[in-house]
Amino acid sequence: MNTSSDGAGKLLRGNAPFRRFWIGETASLLGSKVTGLALPLTAVLILHATAAQMGYLTALELVPYLILALPVGIWLDRKGHRLHKMMAADLGRTFLLLVIPVLYLFGVIAWAPLYLVVAFIGSLDVIFSLGYPSLVTAVVPPKHYLAANTLVQGSRATVQLIGPALAGALIQLLSAPLALVADAVSFVASFVGLNTIHPIEPLGTPMGTHDLTKGLRFLWESAPVRMMLLGLSTVNLFNYMFVALLILYVTRSLHVRPETLGLILSVGAGGTILGALTASLIVRTLGSNISSRHCPVYYPTDSHPSRIGAPSSHFSHASPGRVDLGLWCDGP
């Protein structure tokens, strides 16, 4: 009997379009880890951000998902041709990311262009992320879905482990704004991968007159979906408050260097791997209902700043080897 790893290997060897697609997206995931650290460090180290400004920056990254996710999803379903839209999103994100290092080199980097770049990249991220699942099914036969998912999740887990450390080293070497070039290059790799696969995509469907309201009505009228949405929204609200201030706190109050911060984040990502390895066991033991209800409770267990270090303490007093219990709920 073939294992999932055997199936993944056969898929990579036998399906050239998926192989090129997977390589490009893995490169893009790695580049996104660089931006995930370099962009807030640009705000903190170059523009001397305040807590409020870091909050605005994080909000602008997320607001496109709140506003655009449903209408963009309907648009993609109706118009089809997801591949071309995803390729356009890659080119757009490449251009936008290069704006920041260019402004930095000319000494005119400022908050206004940074805010605009983050907002537009977030909008293009929505298009790409919503088109991604359908494109995978267009290049992978149904019998290989599990193997494809194994490869995608394996890439994400690997990038979670090595990405932040690599990002920190690159930022230390080049500076935070110039490190963004790495993500721009990764989007080019993603574009090249997409340009070579030529999938047979499903045709778009006719636009309904009440598609948007139907989607919203389904979200609200389905009690399980509604409660999951409200629960995850609450978790994300406070989680992103933490995320918005974390890099500001550890760099300014604890004087952490970028390469050290990257290494700490890589070690902490071990919780993602642990979560991926134990999720199925936990669900089989407790059931999906109980597991889902308890995850939001444990999610913030290890996130209190006192676990990282007091404001006046040196970072060497912290516990970089800790594994957040909350990451068990996060998945890869």
C-alpha positions in Angstrom: 0.0 0.0 0.0 1.4 3.4 -1.0 2.0 6.0 1.7 1.2 9.7 1.2 4.9 10.4 0.8 5.2 7.8 -2.0 2.1 9.4 -3.7 3.7 12.8 -3.4 6.9 11.7 -5.0 5.0 10.0 -7.8 3.0 13.2 -8.4 6.1 15.3 -8.6 7.8 13.0 -11.0 4.8 12.3 -13.2 2.9 15.7 -13.3 5.2 18.3 -14.7 2.6 21.2 -14.6 1.9 20.6 -10.9 5.7 20.3 -10.2 6.4 23.7 -11.8 3.4 25.2 -10.0 4.5 23.7 -6.7 8.1 25.0 -7.0 6.9 28.5 -7.9 4.5 28.6 -5.0 7.0 27.3 -2.5 9.4 30.1 -3.6 6.6 32.6 -3.2 5.8 31.3 0.3 9.4 31.7 1.3 9.5 35.2 -0.1 6.4 36.1 1.8 8.1 35.1 5.1 10.8 37.7 4.2 8.1 40.4 3.7 6.3 39.3 6.9 9.4 40.4 8.9 10.9 43.0 6.6 7.9 45.2 6.2 7.1 45.8 9.9 10.9 46.2 10.5 11.0 48.8 7.8 8.2 50.7 9.7 10.0 50.3 13.1 13.6 50.8 12.2 13.4 53.1 9.2 10.2 55.1 9.8 10.4 54.9 13.7 6.8 53.7 13.9 4.5 54.3 16.9 2.1 51.7 18.3 -0.8 53.4 16.5 1.1 53.4 13.1 1.9 49.7 13.5 -1.8 49.1 14.1 -2.8 51.0 11.0 -0.2 49.0 8.9 -1.6 45.7 10.1 -5.1 46.8 9.6 -4.4 47.8 6.0 -3.0 44.4 5.3 -6.2 42.7 6.5 -9.0 45.0 5.5 -9.0 43.8 1.9 -9.9 40.3 3.0 -12.8 41.7 5.0 -14.1 43.9 2.3 -13.2 42.0 -0.9 -13.2 38.3 -0.1 -16.9 37.7 -0.9 -17.3 39.9 -4.0 -13.9 38.7 -5.4 -14.9 35.1 -4.9 -18.1 35.7 -6.8 -16.3 37.5 -9.5 -13.8 34.7 -10.0 -16.6 32.1 -10.1 -18.5 34.1 -12.7 -15.7 35.2 -14.9 -13.4 32.2 -14.8 -9.8 32.4 -16.1 -8.4 32.3 -12.7 -4.9 31.6 -14.0 -4.6 34.9 -15.8 -5.9 36.8 -12.8 -3.4 35.1 -10.5 -0.6 35.8 -12.9 -1.6 39.5 -13.0 -1.7 39.5 -9.2 1.9 38.1 -9.1 3.1 40.9 -11.4 1.2 43.5 -9.5 2.7 42.4 -6.2 6.2 42.3 -7.7 5.9 45.9 -8.9 4.4 47.1 -5.6 7.1 45.4 -3.4 9.9 47.0 -5.5 8.4 50.5 -4.8 9.6 50.4 -1.1 13.3 49.6 -1.7 13.5 52.1 -4.6 12.1 54.9 -2.3 14.5 53.8 0.4 17.5 54.0 -2.0 16.5 57.5 -3.0 15.9 58.6 0.6 12.2 59.5 0.2 10.5 56.5 1.9 7.5 57.7 3.9 4.3 56.4 5.5 1.9 57.3 2.7 3.5 55.0 0.1 4.1 52.3 2.6 0.4 52.3 3.6 -0.7 52.3 -0.1 1.7 49.4 -1.0 0.4 47.3 1.9 -3.3 48.0 1.0 -2.8 47.2 -2.7 -0.8 44.0 -2.0 -3.5 42.9 0.4 -6.1 43.3 -2.4 -4.0 41.3 -4.8 -3.5 38.7 -2.2 -7.2 38.2 -2.0 -7.4 37.5 -5.7 -4.5 35.0 -5.6 -5.6 33.1 -2.5 -9.2 32.7 -3.7 -8.1 31.5 -7.1 -5.5 29.1 -5.8 -7.6 26.1 -4.7 -9.5 25.8 -8.0 -6.3 26.0 -9.9 -4.8 23.1 -8.0 -7.8 20.9 -8.8 -7.4 21.9 -12.5 -3.8 20.5 -12.7 -4.2 17.6 -10.3 -6.4 14.5 -11.0 -8.9 13.8 -8.1 -7.0 10.6 -7.2 -3.9 12.7 -6.4 -5.6 15.4 -4.3 -4.2 13.9 -1.1 -0.6 13.7 -2.5 -0.9 17.3 -3.7 -2.2 18.5 -0.3 0.7 16.7 1.4 3.2 18.5 -0.8 1.5 21.9 -0.3 1.3 21.5 3.5 4.8 20.2 3.6 6.1 23.3 1.8 4.2 25.5 4.2 5.6 23.7 7.3 9.1 23.8 6.0 8.8 27.5 5.1 7.4 28.2 8.6 10.6 26.7 10.1 13.3 28.2 7.9 11.6 31.3 6.5 11.8 33.6 9.5 15.5 32.7 10.2 16.4 33.3 6.6 14.4 36.6 6.6 16.2 37.8 9.7 19.6 37.0 8.3 18.8 38.8 5.0 17.5 41.8 6.8 20.6 42.0 8.9 22.7 41.8 5.8 20.8 44.1 3.4 18.5 46.2 5.6 14.7 45.7 5.9 13.6 47.7 2.8 16.1 46.0 0.5 15.2 42.6 1.8 11.8 43.0 0.2 13.4 42.5 -3.2 13.6 38.8 -2.3 9.8 38.5 -2.1 9.5 40.4 -5.4 11.8 37.8 -7.0 9.7 35.0 -5.4 6.6 36.5 -7.1 8.4 36.4 -10.4 9.1 32.7 -9.7 5.4 32.1 -9.0 4.5 33.9 -12.2 6.9 31.8 -14.3 5.5 28.6 -12.7 1.9 29.7 -13.5 2.8 30.6 -17.0 4.0 27.1 -17.8 1.1 25.0 -16.6 -1.7 25.7 -19.1 -4.6 24.1 -17.1 -8.0 23.3 -18.3 -10.1 25.6 -16.1 -13.9 25.4 -15.6 -15.9 28.0 -17.4 -17.4 30.9 -15.5 -21.0 30.7 -14.5 -23.7 33.4 -15.2 -23.9 36.2 -12.7 -26.9 35.9 -10.4 -28.8 38.9 -9.2 -28.5 38.1 -5.5 -25.2 36.2 -5.2 -23.7 38.5 -2.6 -26.8 38.6 -0.4 -27.2 34.8 -0.7 -23.6 34.3 0.5 -24.1 36.6 3.4 -27.4 35.0 4.3 -25.9 31.5 4.3 -23.1 32.7 6.6 -25.6 34.1 9.1 -28.4 31.5 8.9 -26.1 28.5 9.3 -25.7 28.3 13.0 -22.4 26.2 13.0 -20.8 28.4 10.3 -22.0 31.6 12.1 -20.6 30.5 15.5 -17.3 29.5 13.9 -17.1 32.8 12.1 -17.8 34.8 15.3 -15.3 32.7 17.3 -12.5 32.9 14.8 -13.2 36.7 14.4 -12.8 37.2 18.1 -9.6 35.2 18.2 -8.2 37.0 15.2 -9.1 40.4 16.6 -6.9 40.0 19.7 -4.3 37.9 17.9 -3.7 40.7 15.4 -3.5 43.2 18.2 -0.6 41.1 19.5 0.9 40.8 16.1 0.7 44.5 15.4 2.8 45.3 18.4 5.1 42.3 18.8 7.9 43.5 16.5 7.7 47.0 17.8 8.0 45.7 21.4 10.9 43.2 20.9 13.0 45.5 18.7 12.5 48.8 20.6 12.1 47.6 24.2 14.2 44.4 24.1 16.7 45.6 21.5 16.5 42.4 19.5 18.5 42.3 16.3 16.7 41.1 13.1 18.6 37.9 12.8 17.9 37.0 16.4 14.2 37.8 16.0 14.0 35.7 12.8 15.6 32.7 14.7 13.2 33.1 17.6 10.2 33.1 15.2 11.6 30.0 13.4 11.9 28.1 16.7 8.4 29.2 17.7 7.1 27.8 14.4 7.8 24.4 15.8 4.3 24.7 17.3 2.9 24.6 13.8 4.7 21.3 13.0 3.5 19.9 16.3 0.0 21.0 15.6 0.0 19.4 12.1 1.4 16.1 13.6 -1.1 15.9 16.5 -4.2 17.4 15.0 -5.7 14.2 13.7 -4.9 12.4 17.0 -6.6 15.1 19.0 -9.7 15.1 16.8 -9.9 11.3 16.9 -9.6 11.4 20.7 -11.8 14.3 21.6 -14.0 14.7 18.5 -14.0 17.6 16.1 -16.7 19.5 18.1 -14.7 19.5 21.4 -11.4 20.1 19.7 -12.8 23.1 17.8 -14.3 24.6 20.9 -11.1 24.3 23.0 -8.6 25.5 20.5 -9.5 29.2 20.9 -9.1 28.8 24.7 -5.6 27.5 24.4 -4.6 29.7 21.5 -3.3 32.6 23.5 -1.9 30.6 26.4 1.7 31.4 25.8 1.4 34.8 24.1 1.5 37.0 27.2 4.5 39.5 27.0 5.7 38.3 30.4 6.6 35.0 28.7 8.8 36.9 26.2 10.6 39.2 28.7 9.8 42.2 30.8 10.1 45.6 29.1 13.3 46.4 31.0 14.9 43.0 30.7 17.4 41.9 28.1 16.2 39.4 25.5 18.6 36.8 26.8 16.2 36.4 29.8 13.4 35.3 27.5 12.4 31.8 26.5 13.1 31.5 22.8 12.6 27.7 22.8 9.0 27.8 23.9 6.3 26.3 21.7 3.0 28.1 21.7 0.1 25.9 22.6 -2.1 28.1 20.5 -0.2 27.2 17.4 -1.7 23.7 17.7 -4.9 25.3 16.5 -3.3 27.2 13.7 -2.3 24.4 11.3 0.6 24.8 8.8 
